[in-house]
Amino acid sequence: MPTELFHRDGHRCLMFTDLCDGAGDAVQANQFLIVDDGTGALIDPGGNMAYGELYLAMTQHFPPSALTALIASHADPDIIASLDRWTTATQAKIYISTVWERFIPHFCKPGKTTGRVVGIPDAGLRIRVGRHDLIALPAHFLHAEGNFQFYDPVSRILFSGDLGVSMMPGKQASKPVTSLAPLLPAMEGFHRRYMVSNKVLRLWADMVSTLKIDMIVPQHGAPLAGPAVAEFIAWARGLQCGIDLMGPSHYAVPA
């Protein structure tokens, strides 16, 4: 069953957290459905192991064939490896960074993405979903070279991709967390390795601090809500990570 993150005046945000549970050693991953006025968009629809369960679960809330947008924060397999099947099941446009625009056809049979890919420029884009715009926010190098987060001004949810990730089982990930401290043991190691530098985190923090955010929802782990939103932004602003931590010992020829 999905977690309903928001539902008001015909605008709805659903999160699916446990579709990969029990799939061996695969990382837990979240998928997101936004529905507005009879129109639907999937954010980070996931890999092949999530496709069947996601398709069936969606039918209880929205007809998959009516999707108009498949939206990817970046091009990792857990984000969009199921693209071949979604391009068969829907006529939706595919939104992804221009950096990855020519790479995603490799997930599909020849010709299936022709005329359907909308490259998101580095500066971002507004993507119409029903009556409102979903805003693609630049999040480059957090962690991918061409990377976007997606802000929904109606629900005030920031779908943050791999920033804000905490590593946990899917059923646990369905419960929003209002205090950051309990999540840090499941969060810190990932961010130190997968985020590129503190400089980029500070630029991100300055940008999102201008927005009204009620919830930060990552692609792995639990949503951050209430006080945890500001706590996470402050924590990220001060985090040393990625190339900040690299030195000669990390680039030595193996003995």
HUQUI-V466281 format. One record per helix or strand of 2 or more residues. SS is the DSSP state (A for helix, B for strand). FROM is the first residue (numbers start at 1). TO is the last residue. If there is no record, write none. Layout:
BEGIN
ss = {SS	SS}
from = {FROM	FROM}
to = {TO	TO}
END
This chain:
BEGIN
ss = {B	B	B	B	A	A	B	A	A	B	A	B	B	B	B	B	A	A	A	A	B	B	A	A	A}
from = {3	11	31	39	48	64	67	77	83	93	104	117	125	132	148	157	170	181	188	198	215	224	227	242	248}
to = {8	16	36	43	58	66	71	80	89	97	107	120	129	138	152	161	173	186	194	208	218	225	237	245	251}
END
